[in-house]
Amino acid sequence: MLGSTHGTLTTDLRARVVACGEQPGPSVHGITAGEGDLDVSGRPLYAPVPDLDRFFRPDSVAVIGASDADGRPNTGITRQLIAWAERVGARLHPVHPSRSAVFGLPCVPSVADLPEEIDLAVLLVGDPLPVIEELAQAKVRFAVAFASGFAETGEEGAAAQRRLAAAVERSGLRLLGPNTNLNAFEEFRDDLEGPAIALITQSGHQGRPVFTMQELGVRLSHWAPTGNEADLETSDFISYFAGRPEVGAIACYVEGLKDGRSFLLAADRAARSGVPVVAVKVGRTETGARTAASHTGKLTGADQVVDAAMRQFGVIRVDGLDELQDTAALLARARKPRADGVVVYSISGGTGAHFSDLATAAGLRLPPLSEAKQAELHQWIPEYLNVANPVDNGGHPVGDWRGRKIIDAILADPQVGVLICPITGPFPPMSDKLAQDLVDAAETTDKLVCVVWGSPVGTEEAYRTTLLGSSRVATFRTFGNCITAVKAYLDHHRFTAGYRSPFDEAPRTLSPSFRKAQALLRPGHRLSEHAAKQLLRAYGIRVPREQLVTSAAAAVRAAGLVGYPVVMKASAPRLAHKTELGLVKIGLTSASQIRDAYRELTDIARYESIELDGILVCQMVERGVEMVVGVTQDALFGPTVTVGLGGVLVEVLRDAAVRVPPFGEDQARSMLAELRGRALLDGVRGGPPVDVDALVEVVLRVQRIALELGADLSELDINPLMVLPRGQGAVALDALAVCR
């Protein structure tokens, strides 16, 4: 029986950190000092934050290839950059080899002739590569490359982009692009107040709806169009925006992540700072199948890993641009919730019931109001109407003084944190009065008031002026977007309130188990079951009593030592799935059965041309729930850990959850909570509950294997992991490991 090791691992780690003099530093703006720290695989534990102040607010700008000639594409861009420079107070210097002036501004022939040090250079040239070295010599801090024809065009373009990226890395400057656009230099409204949305897009057109929200009164502070991300990437801007005091939320449109680790570090920084990140990440479907030897390798696709990683670090993933704008706007502007209870209030019982069904199905909590509160509401609402939640006022009370009384009474309830009023269509003067009462009430409360204005027209005065004119009411056009945004709002604040960065507790030194495990690895080979179990044993994961034998007589002796009944299995490095070939015999209870099984197993192996390293004689373990725990390598995030229902149904049910290391015990338990078959662990049909603590322990130990062995371990598969009744532990009955 295994004891709890999560606490042991954590304690041992802290002891080693102290012994090595790696004391945690003081916290600065929510980030632990010592940002050069590396984990056991040599990867950084904290996100570097580029100083982008001089990118967005430069003192000096150079436009390479500036033009004022009629009909030239560069002319319109130059004109827009001049206007932008004036707005931000920057000095702009045109650069062109054959012009003395551009739009009346003195023009120099080359970068070397610029009259001062430049913060930002905008490259209006077809090939930015030759200019990079000139910019480096002039000590330019930032550059933007609009040119296309790089990675978006195929392998030849990708090679050109790699050359560009290498030149930028040598130069010391930071580059936005290539294949970017002018979105960073848009004109933002400066008459709007309150927290703002910072926007990051890999496609400029996809950010246009969020940018347009300024016309609805939603403030936007920055727009970073990252393009092909040869250097500066989405993660850099998330890290930077998370530290900006004016930013209330970060909205992202992501087509592909450049580096998974960098993205998680940036998301971690945002979570520490309490800044919500809302993202559309395209690519939910996979166009090709992955080939993997292990069960876990077949259980998770690339997008499932992205989805899990985002949830793990608090990134709110939405599907549509409309959801992106509505969710980001709510999260940017709404105050922290006082409670998580949601009340639906409407002038129609049907509307309230419909909305409540959808909200409950999405996971929002709609608590019934107390009898005292219902009695209070019935002072103004007829007795025959339901006011438990949803609250149906019947229509008429909203037309007079009673309407505001009802809203104030609901908001006064301490269990209510959100009031949602769906108005499915304009019905003046009733809807107009209701909208005004909601706006007025929102100004006097610190609780969230949401309105769904269902009219498809959107030109009504109650909508355009009353609702959109309020900075305190969150207004939506659809039920779905409102529910998505409110759930994200409550989930975000719940997540950040208890957030503990896994990077703070990630192991920085190798465990004593590492050397033992490393000695077992065979680069480029698959380990036999026996060797794979030795790997598990090195990390303290319990395996059955077993012996590897090479004769029938030795098998009989081993069975006596292991204890009847036993299981006999063929063992070979290239043997992944033994059951399908008949190379597993279970429930053997006598010496004669042992001898017969040995002969049969070796005969099958000979027939199948399998070169055995022996026959395993194993303790037979029964009476538990079969699970699968494993490690696979994701192209973006590196090693990932998967847990799911195991045994023969693992690939049929495909009931699994995945996480990207590092993660703590809370995330390991949340993985189990995601499983559709989670109830099996609590006992069904009179069966005893199993040892969930031992299962969590195995998941954490497997994570340690993933962190320490890194890419040297292509796959690890424990299937089945037999989780025994509570207090009796968990046993890895079979294991597969593939080395890089």
LOZA-869369 format. One line per 10 residues: number of its first residue (from 1); their letters; for each residue y, x, z of C-alpha. Coordinates in steps of 0.05 Angstrom, whole numbers. Each point is the difference from the previous one (the first is absolute). Layout:
BEGIN
NUM = a = Y/X/Z | ...
! end
This chain:
BEGIN
1 = mlgsthgtlt = 0/0/0 | 68/26/-20 | 59/-2/47 | 71/-12/-23 | 25/60/-39 | 67/-25/-28 | 34/17/66 | -39/66/4 | 22/20/-69 | 72/-16/15
11 = tdlrarvvac = -2/37/67 | -33/60/-31 | 51/2/-55 | 58/-3/48 | -31/56/41 | -7/43/-62 | 72/-15/-21 | 26/21/68 | -45/62/0 | 28/20/-68
21 = geqpgpsvhg = 72/-10/24 | 11/-59/-47 | 39/-43/48 | 28/-63/-31 | 75/8/-12 | 56/-47/18 | 10/-63/-41 | 59/1/-48 | 16/-67/-33 | -71/-24/14
31 = itagegdldv = -33/61/-32 | -36/51/43 | 27/70/-6 | -45/54/-28 | -1/-28/-70 | -36/60/-28 | -64/-20/35 | -63/-3/-42 | -65/-37/13 | -70/31/-1
41 = sgrplyapvp = -2/-2/-76 | 67/36/-6 | 39/-61/-21 | 69/-17/29 | 5/-51/56 | 73/-20/-11 | 38/-20/-61 | 53/48/-26 | 65/-37/-9 | 42/24/-59
51 = dldrffrpds = 75/-1/13 | 19/-50/-54 | 70/-13/26 | 29/44/-55 | -42/-35/-52 | 26/-69/16 | 70/23/22 | 14/65/-36 | 66/37/3 | -10/29/-69
61 = vavigasdad = -39/-23/-61 | -15/35/-66 | -21/-41/-61 | -39/46/-47 | 6/-26/-71 | 60/-45/15 | 29/-36/-60 | 56/-48/-19 | -18/-5/-74 | -6/-70/-27
71 = grpntgitrq = -71/-25/-10 | -34/54/41 | -47/-23/57 | 27/55/45 | 70/-30/-6 | -16/-64/37 | -38/39/54 | 58/48/8 | 49/-57/7 | -43/-33/54
81 = liawaervga = -7/66/38 | 75/11/-1 | 11/-69/30 | -54/13/52 | 29/67/20 | 68/-32/11 | -32/-53/45 | -35/52/44 | 58/49/-1 | -34/55/-39
91 = rlhpvhpsrs = 31/50/-48 | -34/-5/-68 | -6/58/-48 | -24/-13/-72 | -42/56/-31 | -7/5/-76 | -1/63/-44 | 47/-28/-53 | 50/-43/37 | 63/19/38
101 = avfglpcvps = 8/-69/32 | -41/-63/10 | 37/-65/15 | 60/42/18 | -37/43/50 | -3/76/-11 | -69/19/-29 | -34/68/9 | -50/28/-50 | -56/18/48
111 = vadlpeeidl = -25/-6/71 | 22/71/14 | 72/-20/-15 | 4/-55/52 | 61/9/45 | -35/-14/67 | -68/-8/32 | -33/-64/-22 | -36/-50/44 | -30/-42/-56
121 = avllvgdplp = -13/16/-73 | -17/-57/-48 | -39/25/-61 | 14/-38/-64 | -43/46/-41 | -66/-11/-36 | -35/59/33 | 23/13/71 | -46/60/11 | 46/54/-29
131 = vieelaqakv = 58/-26/43 | -38/5/67 | 7/76/5 | 74/-4/-15 | 9/-52/55 | -39/44/49 | 45/59/-14 | 60/-44/12 | -31/-24/66 | 2/-73/-20
141 = rfavafasgf = -32/-43/55 | -25/-61/-39 | -13/-18/-72 | -18/-64/-38 | -40/2/-64 | 1/-62/-43 | -42/29/-57 | -66/-34/-17 | -61/28/-36 | -35/27/62
151 = aetgeegaaa = -60/-25/40 | 10/-71/-24 | -19/21/-72 | -68/32/12 | -30/69/13 | 50/39/-41 | 57/-32/36 | -35/9/67 | -6/75/-14 | 75/2/-16
161 = qrrlaaaver = 14/-36/66 | -43/51/38 | 42/56/-30 | 63/-36/20 | -25/-11/71 | -19/73/6 | 69/22/-23 | 33/-48/50 | -42/27/56 | 20/71/-17
171 = sglrllgpnt = 73/-19/-5 | 10/-28/69 | 38/-61/-24 | -27/-72/5 | -11/-41/-62 | 0/-76/-11 | -41/-18/-61 | -14/12/-55 | -4/-67/-35 | 48/-31/49
181 = nlnafeefrd = 64/-41/-11 | 70/-16/26 | -20/-46/56 | 20/50/53 | 71/-4/-27 | 8/-75/0 | 60/-34/30 | -19/-28/68 | 41/-54/33 | 39/28/59
191 = dlegpaiali = 23/-67/28 | -67/-19/31 | -16/14/73 | -62/9/41 | -63/40/-9 | -15/17/-73 | -60/7/-45 | -14/68/-29 | -38/-6/-66 | -51/48/-31
201 = tqsghqgrpv = -30/-15/-68 | -41/38/-51 | 22/-51/-52 | 74/-15/1 | -8/-69/-31 | -47/-21/56 | 54/13/51 | 51/-43/-34 | -17/-64/39 | 10/35/67
211 = ftmqelgvrl = 66/30/-24 | 24/-68/-22 | -9/-27/70 | 69/28/15 | 26/-62/-36 | -35/-42/53 | 33/39/56 | -55/50/15 | 26/71/8 | -31/58/-40
221 = shwaptgnea = 17/71/20 | -40/46/-47 | -44/-2/-62 | -47/58/-14 | -33/-5/-70 | -53/53/8 | -27/0/-71 | -57/49/-11 | 10/35/67 | -7/72/-24
231 = dletsdfisy = 33/19/65 | 35/-52/43 | -48/-58/12 | -3/-68/34 | -21/33/66 | 62/44/2 | 46/-60/-6 | -39/-41/52 | 7/58/49 | 75/6/-14
241 = fagrpevgai = 15/-74/2 | -39/-9/65 | 53/42/34 | 62/-34/-30 | 35/-44/51 | 22/-51/-52 | -70/-12/-27 | -35/-61/29 | -59/0/-48 | -29/41/-57
251 = acyveglkdg = -24/-36/-62 | -46/37/-48 | -30/-13/-68 | -56/51/-8 | -42/10/-62 | -37/61/26 | 5/45/61 | 10/73/-14 | -33/24/65 | -35/-45/50
261 = rsfllaadra = 11/45/60 | 75/5/-13 | 4/-76/-5 | -35/-10/67 | 45/51/34 | 61/-36/-28 | -27/-67/22 | -14/29/69 | 72/23/5 | 24/-70/-19
271 = arsgvpvvav = -47/-31/52 | 26/47/54 | 71/-20/-17 | -17/-74/-3 | 23/-6/-72 | -43/-48/-40 | -27/22/-68 | -18/-55/-49 | -36/20/-63 | -27/-27/-65
281 = kvgrtetgar = -56/47/-19 | -29/-16/-69 | -72/15/-17 | -42/-47/43 | -56/0/-51 | -41/60/-20 | -12/15/-74 | -59/45/12 | -59/2/47 | -10/58/48
291 = taashtgklt = -66/36/5 | -21/17/70 | -66/18/32 | 16/-33/67 | 5/-73/18 | 70/10/27 | 22/33/-65 | -16/-65/-35 | 32/-45/52 | 73/19/-9
301 = gadqvvdaam = 43/4/-61 | 64/38/-8 | 44/-60/11 | -38/-21/62 | 16/69/29 | 74/-8/-19 | 2/-68/32 | -32/24/64 | 44/61/4 | 63/-42/-7
311 = rqfgvirvdg = -22/-48/55 | -21/58/44 | 71/28/-2 | 38/-66/0 | 20/-3/-73 | 5/-74/-20 | -33/-9/-68 | 21/-60/-42 | -21/-21/-69 | 61/-24/-36
321 = ldelqdtaal = 72/20/-9 | 22/-67/29 | -40/15/63 | 29/70/1 | 72/-24/0 | -11/-57/49 | -41/40/50 | 45/61/-2 | 62/-43/9 | -29/-36/61
331 = lararkprad = -24/65/32 | 66/35/-12 | 43/-55/30 | -40/-35/54 | 3/20/73 | -62/17/39 | -40/-62/18 | 4/-27/70 | -68/-34/-8 | -53/-7/-54
341 = gvvvysisgg = -5/-76/1 | 20/-36/-64 | 25/-72/-1 | 3/-39/-65 | 56/-53/-1 | 9/-49/-56 | 26/-68/-20 | -68/-18/-29 | -67/-2/34 | -35/18/-65
351 = tgahfsdlat = 44/60/-11 | -11/25/71 | -75/-9/-3 | -5/35/-68 | 42/59/23 | -37/5/66 | -68/3/-34 | 23/57/-44 | 33/37/57 | -61/-6/46
361 = aaglrlppls = -47/23/-55 | 44/62/-10 | -7/18/74 | 66/-25/29 | -5/-30/70 | 26/-71/5 | -5/-16/75 | 3/-73/20 | 64/-15/38 | -7/-18/73
371 = eakqaelhqw = -1/-72/22 | 67/9/33 | 30/28/-65 | -30/-57/-40 | 29/-51/49 | 68/33/-9 | -5/-4/-76 | -20/-73/4 | 69/-14/29 | 25/6/-72
381 = ipeylnvanp = -64/-9/-41 | -39/-66/-1 | -62/-1/45 | -48/-14/-57 | 16/66/-35 | -37/65/15 | 42/53/34 | -55/46/26 | 8/50/-58 | 14/-13/-55
391 = vdngghpvgd = 59/-41/22 | 14/-61/-43 | 68/-31/12 | -10/-58/-49 | 63/15/-38 | 54/-42/31 | 17/44/61 | 24/57/-45 | 56/-43/-25 | 38/-3/66
401 = wrgrkiidai = 11/36/66 | -75/-2/16 | -17/52/-53 | 32/59/35 | -27/-22/67 | -71/3/-27 | 9/69/-30 | 31/28/64 | -56/-30/42 | -54/33/-42
411 = ladpqvgvli = 35/67/0 | 7/-3/76 | -76/0/9 | -20/69/25 | -65/1/-40 | 38/-11/-65 | 22/62/-38 | 8/-29/-70 | 24/-68/-24 | -18/-17/-72
421 = cpitgpfppm = 30/-61/-34 | -29/-16/-69 | 49/-43/-40 | -42/-18/-61 | 58/-29/-39 | 74/-17/6 | 13/-69/29 | 74/-2/16 | 32/-13/46 | -62/8/44
431 = sdklaqdlvd = -21/68/-27 | 72/26/1 | 9/-19/73 | -67/30/18 | 17/66/-34 | 67/4/36 | -32/-14/67 | -51/54/-11 | 54/51/-19 | 42/-19/61
441 = aaettdklvc = -60/5/47 | -20/67/-29 | 68/28/19 | -12/-16/73 | -71/26/8 | -35/67/-5 | -62/-34/-28 | -18/-2/-73 | 18/-62/-40 | -31/-7/-69
451 = vvwgspvgte = 12/-53/-53 | -41/-13/-62 | 45/-32/-52 | -50/-30/-48 | 47/-25/-54 | -15/34/-67 | 73/-7/-20 | 33/44/54 | 71/-21/-17 | 9/-48/58
461 = eayrttllgs = 58/14/47 | -45/-3/61 | -41/57/-29 | 52/43/-36 | 55/-4/52 | -28/-23/66 | -68/35/3 | 15/62/-42 | 67/7/34 | -35/11/67
471 = srvatfrtfg = -22/70/21 | -42/-29/56 | -43/-50/-38 | -56/28/-43 | -4/-44/-62 | -61/-4/-46 | -17/-39/-63 | -75/-6/10 | -48/-14/57 | -42/60/-17
481 = ncitavkayl = 56/50/2 | 26/-26/66 | -69/4/32 | -12/70/-28 | 67/25/25 | -5/-32/70 | -70/27/10 | 23/70/-22 | 60/-6/48 | -43/-17/60
491 = dhhrftagyr = -55/50/-19 | 50/56/-10 | 32/-8/68 | -68/-7/34 | -24/63/-36 | 61/43/16 | 4/-23/72 | -67/31/16 | 1/55/-53 | -28/67/19
501 = spfdeaprtl = -1/50/-57 | -70/24/-14 | 30/65/-25 | 25/16/71 | -72/1/25 | -34/27/-62 | -42/62/17 | 35/65/-14 | -59/46/17 | -72/-1/-22
511 = spsfrkaqal = -53/-25/48 | -60/43/20 | -42/-47/-44 | 34/25/-63 | -36/67/-4 | -68/-33/10 | 16/-51/-54 | 27/51/-48 | -65/40/4 | -38/-62/-23
521 = lrpghrlseh = 41/-12/-63 | -28/20/-67 | 57/1/-51 | -15/-42/-60 | -62/-30/30 | -23/-63/34 | -30/11/69 | -68/-27/19 | -2/-55/51 | -23/49/52
531 = aakqllrayg = 58/48/-14 | 50/-58/-3 | -24/-23/69 | 9/70/27 | 72/-4/-24 | 8/-65/39 | -33/30/61 | 49/58/-3 | 56/-50/11 | -35/-37/56
541 = irvpreqlvt = -24/-60/-41 | -67/-23/26 | -60/2/-47 | -72/-21/13 | -52/49/28 | -32/30/-61 | -37/60/-28 | -5/28/-70 | -73/16/-17 | -37/29/-60
551 = saaaavraag = -72/-22/15 | -37/-62/21 | -25/34/63 | 71/20/19 | 21/-72/-13 | -52/-26/50 | 24/50/52 | 72/-18/-13 | -15/-74/8 | -29/14/68
561 = lvgypvvmka = 62/37/21 | 49/-51/-29 | -38/-59/27 | -34/-58/-36 | 18/-41/-39 | 31/47/-51 | 33/0/-67 | -19/51/-54 | 48/18/-56 | 0/50/-57
571 = saprlahkte = 56/51/8 | 32/36/-59 | 71/22/-17 | 3/-40/-65 | -32/-63/30 | 55/-51/11 | -36/-68/4 | -70/6/26 | -18/-73/11 | 3/-17/-73
581 = lglvkiglts = -52/53/-16 | -47/-20/57 | 14/64/38 | 10/-34/68 | -57/-25/45 | 17/-37/64 | -37/-25/61 | -55/52/0 | -41/-4/64 | -61/46/-8
591 = asqirdayre = -21/69/-23 | -39/-29/-59 | 62/-38/-24 | 40/65/7 | -49/39/-44 | -3/-56/-52 | 75/-5/-2 | 9/75/-8 | -48/1/-59 | 33/-60/-33
601 = ltdiaryesi = 70/27/8 | -17/68/-28 | -38/-31/-58 | 61/-44/-19 | 46/60/5 | -46/41/-45 | -4/-58/-51 | 76/-7/0 | 9/76/-6 | 38/3/66
611 = eldgilvcqm = -1/67/34 | -6/-16/74 | 22/43/58 | -48/-39/44 | -16/-67/31 | 42/-28/56 | -37/-31/59 | 52/-42/36 | 7/-42/61 | 1/-74/-19
621 = vergvemvvg = 63/-35/25 | 4/-75/-2 | 40/-58/29 | 72/12/-22 | 50/-14/-54 | -2/45/-61 | 67/29/-21 | 23/52/-50 | 52/54/16 | 20/52/-50
631 = vtqdalfgpt = 50/47/-32 | 22/1/-72 | 53/39/-36 | 58/-39/-30 | 37/32/-57 | 67/-18/32 | -11/3/75 | -57/49/7 | -55/-16/51 | -6/-73/21
641 = vtvglggvlv = -44/-33/52 | -37/-64/-13 | -38/-47/47 | -38/-63/-19 | -63/-40/6 | -59/45/-17 | -73/-2/-18 | -26/-29/-65 | 58/-49/-6 | 55/52/0
651 = evlrdaavrv = 13/-2/-75 | -14/-75/-5 | 50/-23/52 | 49/57/-10 | 29/-17/68 | 37/63/19 | 66/27/26 | 32/67/-15 | 52/45/33 | 33/66/-18
661 = ppfgedqars = -3/53/55 | 31/12/47 | -7/-64/40 | -13/-19/72 | -46/-45/38 | 44/-61/-12 | -7/8/-75 | -75/11/6 | -6/-66/37 | 45/-35/-50
671 = mlaelrgral = -48/23/-55 | -55/-40/35 | 46/-60/7 | 9/-2/-76 | -74/-8/-14 | -23/-68/-21 | -64/12/39 | 36/22/64 | -33/-57/39 | -68/35/-7
681 = ldgvrggppv = 25/53/48 | 13/-53/53 | -71/-28/-5 | -23/-60/-40 | -57/-50/10 | -13/24/70 | 2/73/-17 | 34/48/48 | 69/29/-16 | -5/71/-24
691 = dvdalvevvl = 33/64/23 | 67/-5/-37 | 28/58/41 | -55/45/-26 | 13/-23/-71 | 74/16/7 | -19/68/28 | -43/15/-61 | 58/-20/-46 | 46/48/37
701 = rvqrialelg = -50/56/-3 | -11/-11/-74 | 75/3/-8 | -1/68/35 | -53/23/-50 | 45/-24/-57 | 61/36/27 | -35/66/15 | -44/6/-62 | 52/-30/-46
711 = adlseldinp = -15/7/-74 | -62/43/14 | -35/-66/15 | 0/-45/-62 | -38/-57/33 | -32/-18/66 | -41/-62/10 | -32/-25/64 | -42/-60/-19 | -26/-32/40
721 = lmvlprgqga = 36/17/64 | -38/-43/49 | 48/-27/52 | -42/-17/61 | 13/-53/54 | 61/11/43 | -4/63/42 | -56/31/-41 | 40/37/-54 | -10/7/-74
731 = valdalavcr = -50/42/-40 | 7/27/-71 | -67/-17/-31 | 14/30/-68 | 54/45/-28 | 22/28/-67 | 50/56/-10 | 26/30/-65 | 37/66/0 | 54/19/-49
! end
